[in-house]
């Protein structure tokens, strides 16, 4: 049965707190009035539960990052954190090479990367396409 905290004020204006176990908020109110006829019920509130701001630990993914639970085979579930770290590393490497290709394009007269970066540009494009869903979500 849930517990309710009842705040009462007597005729002299002094406050009292009474904790009652009742099935509903209304039952707690009625029980408090019945047990203390000379007091005014100021407030009745549920004493347990509810969301508190700042409660709980901070996620290892960062503050304010919404997470979701998935059912995975144990062999894969134990490696998920490593997989995400590796994908973040690959994404960082692709960003690094993309910046080199972009720099090469900006230095050339025709707006194309130099011969040495032509195949790198194609490889970066292909890898980004392959990682499209993952790469966008990791940013």
N, CA and C atoms as a LAMMPS dump frame, in Angstrom:
ITEM: TIMESTEP
0
ITEM: NUMBER OF ATOMS
417
ITEM: BOX BOUNDS ff ff ff
-5.0000000000000000e+02 5.0000000000000000e+02
-5.0000000000000000e+02 5.0000000000000000e+02
-5.0000000000000000e+02 5.0000000000000000e+02
ITEM: ATOMS id mol type element x y z
1 1 1 N 0.851 -1.177 0
2 1 2 C 0 0 0
3 1 3 C 0.9 1.245 0
4 2 1 N 0.575 2.26 -0.804
5 2 2 C 1.407 3.462 -0.872
6 2 3 C 1.316 4.307 0.395
7 3 1 N 2.394 5.049 0.629
8 3 2 C 2.45 5.935 1.792
9 3 3 C 2.2 7.365 1.339
10 4 1 N 1.483 8.124 2.192
11 4 2 C 1.172 9.516 1.914
12 4 3 C 1.608 10.365 3.084
13 5 1 N 2.125 11.535 2.771
14 5 2 C 2.546 12.479 3.788
15 5 3 C 1.473 13.561 3.869
16 6 1 N 0.904 13.738 5.082
17 6 2 C -0.176 14.708 5.278
18 6 3 C 0.346 15.831 6.158
19 7 1 N 0.206 17.056 5.671
20 7 2 C 0.62 18.23 6.434
21 7 3 C -0.628 18.834 7.066
22 8 1 N -0.597 18.969 8.387
23 8 2 C -1.756 19.469 9.14
24 8 3 C -1.396 20.761 9.867
25 9 1 N -2.422 21.632 10.056
26 9 2 C -2.236 22.854 10.836
27 9 3 C -3.3 22.85 11.919
28 10 1 N -2.854 23.001 13.183
29 10 2 C -3.83 22.994 14.278
30 10 3 C -4.368 24.408 14.506
31 11 1 N -5.228 24.573 15.505
32 11 2 C -5.884 25.858 15.777
33 11 3 C -4.888 26.952 16.15
34 12 1 N -3.743 26.578 16.727
35 12 2 C -2.717 27.552 17.119
36 12 3 C -1.809 27.931 15.946
37 13 1 N -1.991 27.298 14.796
38 13 2 C -1.159 27.584 13.62
39 13 3 C 0.09 26.727 13.537
40 14 1 N 0.249 25.794 14.458
41 14 2 C 1.42 24.914 14.428
42 14 3 C 1.213 23.811 13.402
43 15 1 N 2.302 23.468 12.72
44 15 2 C 2.242 22.471 11.65
45 15 3 C 2.65 21.099 12.18
46 16 1 N 2.033 20.076 11.623
47 16 2 C 2.354 18.685 11.948
48 16 3 C 2.441 17.901 10.642
49 17 1 N 3.297 16.893 10.637
50 17 2 C 3.377 15.982 9.5
51 17 3 C 2.989 14.597 9.972
52 18 1 N 2.119 13.943 9.212
53 18 2 C 1.669 12.599 9.535
54 18 3 C 1.824 11.741 8.289
55 19 1 N 2.399 10.563 8.494
56 19 2 C 2.549 9.639 7.363
57 19 3 C 1.511 8.531 7.509
58 20 1 N 0.756 8.314 6.43
59 20 2 C -0.312 7.318 6.443
60 20 3 C -0.157 6.348 5.275
61 21 1 N -0.52 5.099 5.525
62 21 2 C -0.579 4.109 4.452
63 21 3 C -2.037 3.955 4.064
64 22 1 N -2.353 4.402 2.851
65 22 2 C -3.727 4.32 2.351
66 22 3 C -3.686 3.906 0.888
67 23 1 N -4.818 3.486 0.365
68 23 2 C -4.873 3.01 -1.014
69 23 3 C -4.937 4.147 -2.026
70 24 1 N -5.367 5.359 -1.601
71 24 2 C -5.438 6.483 -2.53
72 24 3 C -5.2 7.79 -1.79
73 25 1 N -4.986 8.827 -2.572
74 25 2 C -4.77 10.16 -2.018
75 25 3 C -6.014 10.627 -1.255
76 26 1 N -7.174 10.35 -1.822
77 26 2 C -8.445 10.733 -1.196
78 26 3 C -8.643 10.007 0.138
79 27 1 N -8.289 8.706 0.185
80 27 2 C -8.414 7.943 1.432
81 27 3 C -7.474 8.491 2.505
82 28 1 N -6.28 8.919 2.09
83 28 2 C -5.323 9.491 3.041
84 28 3 C -5.878 10.793 3.613
85 29 1 N -6.47 11.624 2.752
86 29 2 C -7.068 12.884 3.194
87 29 3 C -8.194 12.616 4.203
88 30 1 N -9.091 11.701 3.836
89 30 2 C -10.232 11.397 4.713
90 30 3 C -9.776 10.813 6.04
91 31 1 N -8.774 9.962 6.001
92 31 2 C -8.258 9.35 7.227
93 31 3 C -7.615 10.399 8.13
94 32 1 N -6.9 11.354 7.542
95 32 2 C -6.26 12.421 8.329
96 32 3 C -7.308 13.317 8.978
97 33 1 N -8.364 13.632 8.232
98 33 2 C -9.438 14.469 8.776
99 33 3 C -10.153 13.745 9.916
100 34 1 N -10.368 12.438 9.727
101 34 2 C -11.043 11.634 10.741
102 34 3 C -10.207 11.515 12.014
103 35 1 N -8.91 11.311 11.864
104 35 2 C -8.033 11.126 13.026
105 35 3 C -7.703 12.448 13.719
106 36 1 N -7.777 13.563 12.988
107 36 2 C -7.43 14.873 13.556
108 36 3 C -8.527 15.888 13.227
109 37 1 N -9.679 15.776 13.88
110 37 2 C -10.81 16.649 13.532
111 37 3 C -10.567 18.126 13.852
112 38 1 N -9.66 18.408 14.793
113 38 2 C -9.41 19.802 15.182
114 38 3 C -8.304 20.446 14.33
115 39 1 N -7.778 19.737 13.318
116 39 2 C -6.703 20.261 12.467
117 39 3 C -7.206 20.444 11.042
118 40 1 N -6.566 21.39 10.367
119 40 2 C -6.862 21.642 8.962
120 40 3 C -5.816 20.916 8.113
121 41 1 N -6.253 20.204 7.089
122 41 2 C -5.326 19.517 6.189
123 41 3 C -4.813 20.541 5.18
124 42 1 N -3.5 20.767 5.197
125 42 2 C -2.885 21.746 4.303
126 42 3 C -2.495 21.094 2.979
127 43 1 N -1.871 19.925 3.093
128 43 2 C -1.365 19.276 1.883
129 43 3 C -1.277 17.773 2.106
130 44 1 N -1.548 17.019 1.047
131 44 2 C -1.379 15.566 1.064
132 44 3 C -0.564 15.219 -0.165
133 45 1 N 0.54 14.503 0.02
134 45 2 C 1.343 14.121 -1.14
135 45 3 C 1.885 12.715 -0.983
136 46 1 N 2.132 12.105 -2.113
137 46 2 C 2.708 10.757 -2.169
138 46 3 C 4.179 10.873 -1.801
139 47 1 N 4.678 9.995 -0.928
140 47 2 C 6.045 10.162 -0.422
141 47 3 C 7.105 9.441 -1.232
142 48 1 N 6.737 8.542 -2.113
143 48 2 C 7.738 7.771 -2.844
144 48 3 C 7.554 7.928 -4.341
145 49 1 N 8.644 7.704 -5.042
146 49 2 C 8.581 7.669 -6.498
147 49 3 C 8.687 9.041 -7.115
148 50 1 N 8.595 9.063 -8.407
149 50 2 C 8.678 10.31 -9.139
150 50 3 C 10.081 10.557 -9.657
151 51 1 N 10.179 11.404 -10.647
152 51 2 C 11.455 11.722 -11.273
153 51 3 C 12.052 12.938 -10.58
154 52 1 N 13.325 12.831 -10.226
155 52 2 C 14.04 13.959 -9.631
156 52 3 C 15.086 14.437 -10.626
157 53 1 N 15.175 15.725 -10.835
158 53 2 C 16.183 16.237 -11.75
159 53 3 C 17.561 16.027 -11.134
160 54 1 N 18.494 15.594 -11.955
161 54 2 C 19.858 15.357 -11.497
162 54 3 C 20.06 14.013 -10.819
163 55 1 N 19.022 13.196 -10.752
164 55 2 C 19.142 11.899 -10.099
165 55 3 C 19.779 10.9 -11.047
166 56 1 N 20.504 9.967 -10.499
167 56 2 C 21.111 8.908 -11.294
168 56 3 C 22.503 9.278 -11.775
169 57 1 N 23.163 8.295 -12.329
170 57 2 C 24.525 8.529 -12.788
171 57 3 C 24.532 9.102 -14.2
172 58 1 N 25.654 9.717 -14.553
173 58 2 C 25.813 10.273 -15.891
174 58 3 C 26.191 9.139 -16.83
175 59 1 N 25.587 9.103 -17.996
176 59 2 C 25.857 8.065 -18.984
177 59 3 C 27.292 8.156 -19.478
178 60 1 N 27.889 7.02 -19.796
179 60 2 C 29.248 7.04 -20.335
180 60 3 C 29.272 7.605 -21.747
181 61 1 N 28.094 7.775 -22.357
182 61 2 C 28.007 8.347 -23.701
183 61 3 C 27.918 9.86 -23.649
184 62 1 N 27.792 10.425 -22.468
185 62 2 C 27.747 11.876 -22.333
186 62 3 C 26.454 12.329 -21.677
187 63 1 N 26.473 13.561 -21.2
188 63 2 C 25.322 14.119 -20.51
189 63 3 C 24.243 14.504 -21.519
190 64 1 N 23.031 14.06 -21.29
191 64 2 C 21.918 14.402 -22.153
192 64 3 C 21.781 13.537 -23.396
193 65 1 N 22.63 12.524 -23.547
194 65 2 C 22.551 11.649 -24.71
195 65 3 C 21.52 10.57 -24.421
196 66 1 N 20.513 10.503 -25.27
197 66 2 C 19.465 9.516 -25.088
198 66 3 C 19.979 8.151 -25.557
199 67 1 N 19.776 7.131 -24.759
200 67 2 C 20.211 5.778 -25.111
201 67 3 C 19.001 4.87 -25.257
202 68 1 N 19.228 3.727 -25.859
203 68 2 C 18.145 2.777 -26.093
204 68 3 C 18.688 1.37 -25.85
205 69 1 N 17.849 0.504 -25.346
206 69 2 C 18.236 -0.864 -25.037
207 69 3 C 17.941 -1.753 -26.252
208 70 1 N 18.91 -2.597 -26.621
209 70 2 C 18.737 -3.55 -27.711
210 70 3 C 19.059 -4.942 -27.204
211 71 1 N 18.397 -5.924 -27.766
212 71 2 C 18.699 -7.316 -27.446
213 71 3 C 19.707 -7.818 -28.468
214 72 1 N 20.868 -8.201 -27.993
215 72 2 C 21.943 -8.694 -28.856
216 72 3 C 22.436 -10.024 -28.329
217 73 1 N 23.018 -10.837 -29.208
218 73 2 C 23.656 -12.052 -28.711
219 73 3 C 24.802 -11.659 -27.762
220 74 1 N 25.028 -12.426 -26.716
221 74 2 C 26.071 -12.071 -25.746
222 74 3 C 27.442 -11.846 -26.381
223 75 1 N 27.785 -12.641 -27.385
224 75 2 C 29.104 -12.484 -28.012
225 75 3 C 29.246 -11.109 -28.659
226 76 1 N 28.168 -10.556 -29.211
227 76 2 C 28.217 -9.238 -29.832
228 76 3 C 28.01 -8.137 -28.795
229 77 1 N 27.141 -8.381 -27.848
230 77 2 C 26.837 -7.385 -26.822
231 77 3 C 28.041 -6.971 -26.008
232 78 1 N 28.939 -7.901 -25.738
233 78 2 C 30.141 -7.6 -24.964
234 78 3 C 31.118 -6.741 -25.756
235 79 1 N 30.995 -6.745 -27.084
236 79 2 C 31.938 -6.024 -27.935
237 79 3 C 31.378 -4.715 -28.479
238 80 1 N 30.157 -4.37 -28.15
239 80 2 C 29.504 -3.195 -28.731
240 80 3 C 30.305 -1.923 -28.477
241 81 1 N 30.774 -1.743 -27.273
242 81 2 C 31.527 -0.533 -26.939
243 81 3 C 32.798 -0.446 -27.786
244 82 1 N 33.491 -1.571 -27.971
245 82 2 C 34.699 -1.585 -28.803
246 82 3 C 34.355 -1.294 -30.263
247 83 1 N 33.244 -1.841 -30.736
248 83 2 C 32.822 -1.622 -32.127
249 83 3 C 32.533 -0.139 -32.365
250 84 1 N 31.823 0.489 -31.444
251 84 2 C 31.499 1.908 -31.587
252 84 3 C 32.776 2.742 -31.569
253 85 1 N 33.709 2.416 -30.69
254 85 2 C 34.983 3.133 -30.623
255 85 3 C 35.743 3.005 -31.934
256 86 1 N 35.778 1.801 -32.495
257 86 2 C 36.474 1.59 -33.766
258 86 3 C 35.8 2.357 -34.896
259 87 1 N 34.473 2.377 -34.92
260 87 2 C 33.764 3.131 -35.953
261 87 3 C 34.022 4.63 -35.825
262 88 1 N 34.099 5.131 -34.6
263 88 2 C 34.436 6.537 -34.396
264 88 3 C 35.838 6.839 -34.901
265 89 1 N 36.776 5.887 -34.673
266 89 2 C 38.147 6.053 -35.164
267 89 3 C 38.179 6.097 -36.689
268 90 1 N 37.455 5.176 -37.334
269 90 2 C 37.408 5.135 -38.798
270 90 3 C 36.818 6.441 -39.33
271 91 1 N 35.772 6.935 -38.674
272 91 2 C 35.156 8.196 -39.082
273 91 3 C 36.146 9.348 -38.967
274 92 1 N 36.931 9.372 -37.905
275 92 2 C 37.949 10.409 -37.712
276 92 3 C 39.021 10.319 -38.805
277 93 1 N 39.44 9.12 -39.149
278 93 2 C 40.437 8.928 -40.211
279 93 3 C 39.892 9.421 -41.55
280 94 1 N 38.628 9.107 -41.828
281 94 2 C 38.006 9.571 -43.075
282 94 3 C 37.939 11.1 -43.118
283 95 1 N 37.601 11.722 -41.993
284 95 2 C 37.581 13.189 -41.932
285 95 3 C 38.962 13.768 -42.216
286 96 1 N 39.981 13.135 -41.639
287 96 2 C 41.355 13.596 -41.829
288 96 3 C 41.764 13.529 -43.301
289 97 1 N 41.481 12.395 -43.946
290 97 2 C 41.85 12.245 -45.36
291 97 3 C 40.999 13.137 -46.249
292 98 1 N 39.746 13.336 -45.883
293 98 2 C 38.888 14.233 -46.663
294 98 3 C 39.431 15.655 -46.638
295 99 1 N 39.942 16.082 -45.484
296 99 2 C 40.506 17.437 -45.408
297 99 3 C 41.743 17.562 -46.288
298 100 1 N 42.548 16.486 -46.394
299 100 2 C 43.72 16.522 -47.277
300 100 3 C 43.289 16.594 -48.744
301 101 1 N 42.257 15.861 -49.098
302 101 2 C 41.733 15.899 -50.47
303 101 3 C 41.187 17.299 -50.77
304 102 1 N 40.427 17.876 -49.818
305 102 2 C 39.872 19.216 -50.008
306 102 3 C 40.976 20.256 -50.157
307 103 1 N 42.025 20.115 -49.383
308 103 2 C 43.166 21.041 -49.486
309 103 3 C 43.815 20.928 -50.863
310 104 1 N 43.951 19.698 -51.343
311 104 2 C 44.526 19.484 -52.671
312 104 3 C 43.65 20.108 -53.759
313 105 1 N 42.318 19.983 -53.607
314 105 2 C 41.394 20.588 -54.574
315 105 3 C 41.521 22.107 -54.584
316 106 1 N 41.659 22.693 -53.388
317 106 2 C 41.721 24.153 -53.302
318 106 3 C 43.014 24.71 -53.901
319 107 1 N 44.066 23.919 -53.903
320 107 2 C 45.353 24.374 -54.445
321 107 3 C 45.441 24.193 -55.958
322 108 1 N 44.61 23.33 -56.529
323 108 2 C 44.702 23.07 -57.972
324 108 3 C 43.92 24.123 -58.754
325 109 1 N 44.323 24.336 -59.964
326 109 2 C 43.687 25.338 -60.82
327 109 3 C 42.329 24.874 -61.329
328 110 1 N 42.183 23.573 -61.556
329 110 2 C 40.931 23.063 -62.136
330 110 3 C 39.92 22.572 -61.094
331 111 1 N 40.241 22.698 -59.815
332 111 2 C 39.302 22.291 -58.765
333 111 3 C 39.248 20.799 -58.521
334 112 1 N 40.15 20.052 -59.112
335 112 2 C 40.24 18.608 -58.93
336 112 3 C 41.441 18.294 -58.033
337 113 1 N 41.362 17.197 -57.243
338 113 2 C 42.525 16.851 -56.434
339 113 3 C 43.687 16.421 -57.325
340 114 1 N 44.902 16.551 -56.803
341 114 2 C 46.079 16.131 -57.564
342 114 3 C 46.031 14.629 -57.786
343 115 1 N 46.878 14.152 -58.677
344 115 2 C 46.919 12.721 -59.005
345 115 3 C 47.116 11.871 -57.755
346 116 1 N 47.922 12.346 -56.844
347 116 2 C 48.218 11.544 -55.644
348 116 3 C 46.993 11.395 -54.749
349 117 1 N 46.022 12.337 -54.83
350 117 2 C 44.83 12.259 -53.987
351 117 3 C 43.579 11.81 -54.74
352 118 1 N 43.675 11.578 -56.037
353 118 2 C 42.504 11.195 -56.818
354 118 3 C 41.891 9.884 -56.308
355 119 1 N 42.729 8.885 -56.077
356 119 2 C 42.228 7.59 -55.605
357 119 3 C 41.834 7.637 -54.123
358 120 1 N 42.515 8.481 -53.377
359 120 2 C 42.144 8.668 -51.967
360 120 3 C 40.733 9.263 -51.887
361 121 1 N 40.455 10.241 -52.765
362 121 2 C 39.127 10.864 -52.785
363 121 3 C 38.057 9.833 -53.089
364 122 1 N 38.324 8.951 -54.061
365 122 2 C 37.354 7.914 -54.407
366 122 3 C 37.162 6.932 -53.255
367 123 1 N 38.258 6.553 -52.604
368 123 2 C 38.189 5.627 -51.472
369 123 3 C 37.401 6.233 -50.31
370 124 1 N 37.656 7.499 -50.005
371 124 2 C 36.932 8.177 -48.917
372 124 3 C 35.44 8.218 -49.238
373 125 1 N 35.1 8.55 -50.493
374 125 2 C 33.7 8.602 -50.911
375 125 3 C 33.036 7.239 -50.771
376 126 1 N 33.734 6.19 -51.236
377 126 2 C 33.173 4.836 -51.152
378 126 3 C 32.976 4.395 -49.703
379 127 1 N 33.957 4.673 -48.865
380 127 2 C 33.849 4.278 -47.452
381 127 3 C 32.738 5.064 -46.744
382 128 1 N 32.616 6.334 -47.06
383 128 2 C 31.542 7.135 -46.449
384 128 3 C 30.169 6.6 -46.875
385 129 1 N 30.059 6.19 -48.13
386 129 2 C 28.795 5.627 -48.608
387 129 3 C 28.489 4.324 -47.883
388 130 1 N 29.526 3.502 -47.683
389 130 2 C 29.339 2.228 -46.978
390 130 3 C 28.969 2.458 -45.511
391 131 1 N 29.503 3.516 -44.93
392 131 2 C 29.257 3.813 -43.511
393 131 3 C 28.193 4.896 -43.339
394 132 1 N 27.409 5.151 -44.342
395 132 2 C 26.477 6.275 -44.336
396 132 3 C 25.624 6.352 -43.07
397 133 1 N 24.974 5.277 -42.731
398 133 2 C 24.096 5.289 -41.559
399 133 3 C 24.911 5.459 -40.284
400 134 1 N 25.969 4.695 -40.155
401 134 2 C 26.779 4.743 -38.943
402 134 3 C 27.507 6.072 -38.812
403 135 1 N 28.12 6.514 -39.895
404 135 2 C 28.905 7.742 -39.862
405 135 3 C 28.084 8.954 -39.49
406 136 1 N 26.886 9.051 -40.014
407 136 2 C 26.03 10.2 -39.705
408 136 3 C 25.571 10.19 -38.258
409 137 1 N 25.317 9.001 -37.73
410 137 2 C 24.837 8.894 -36.352
411 137 3 C 25.943 9.15 -35.329
412 138 1 N 27.193 8.956 -35.709
413 138 2 C 28.287 9.141 -34.766
414 138 3 C 28.698 10.605 -34.646
415 139 1 N 28.237 11.439 -35.527
416 139 2 C 28.638 12.861 -35.492
417 139 3 C 27.862 13.609 -34.464
